[in-house]
Amino acid sequence: MGKTKGLNKPEFEVGSEVRIADRAFLENFLEAGQYHNELESEQLDYAGRIAKVKSVEFFHGGDEIYTLEDVPGVWHEECLSAA
């Protein structure tokens, strides 16, 4: 939720490269299930990969949800870092 740039301002711009969190993080994130658009189990196979941001959406409260190029599903900001 706006780690450094604040609410409703994307941490990662469209076209930028991001790294998906490692599998252990994703498994814990999936188990916690506390965010909008929870991960699907098949997304765990993409742990650690680098991908480009295709789009970003915001939910009320500032949750940032990303779609990545050539990677299925949607990704919460917490599951991504700058590549």
Secondary structure in CASP SS format (residue, H / E / C, confidence):
PFRMAT SS
TARGET T0000
AUTHOR 0000-0000-0000
METHOD secondary structure of the structure
MODEL  1
M C 1.00
G C 1.00
K C 1.00
T C 1.00
K C 1.00
G C 1.00
L C 1.00
N C 1.00
K C 1.00
P C 1.00
E C 1.00
F C 1.00
E C 1.00
V C 1.00
G C 1.00
S C 1.00
E E 1.00
V E 1.00
R E 1.00
I E 1.00
A C 1.00
D C 1.00
R H 1.00
A H 1.00
F H 1.00
L H 1.00
E H 1.00
N H 1.00
F H 1.00
L H 1.00
E H 1.00
A H 1.00
G C 1.00
Q C 1.00
Y C 1.00
H C 1.00
N C 1.00
E C 1.00
L C 1.00
E C 1.00
S H 1.00
E H 1.00
Q H 1.00
L H 1.00
D H 1.00
Y H 1.00
A C 1.00
G C 1.00
R C 1.00
I E 1.00
A E 1.00
K E 1.00
V E 1.00
K E 1.00
S E 1.00
V E 1.00
E E 1.00
F E 1.00
F C 1.00
H C 1.00
G C 1.00
G C 1.00
D C 1.00
E E 1.00
I E 1.00
Y E 1.00
T E 1.00
L E 1.00
E C 1.00
D C 1.00
V C 1.00
P C 1.00
G C 1.00
V E 1.00
W E 1.00
H E 1.00
E H 1.00
E H 1.00
C H 1.00
L E 1.00
S E 1.00
A E 1.00
A C 1.00
END
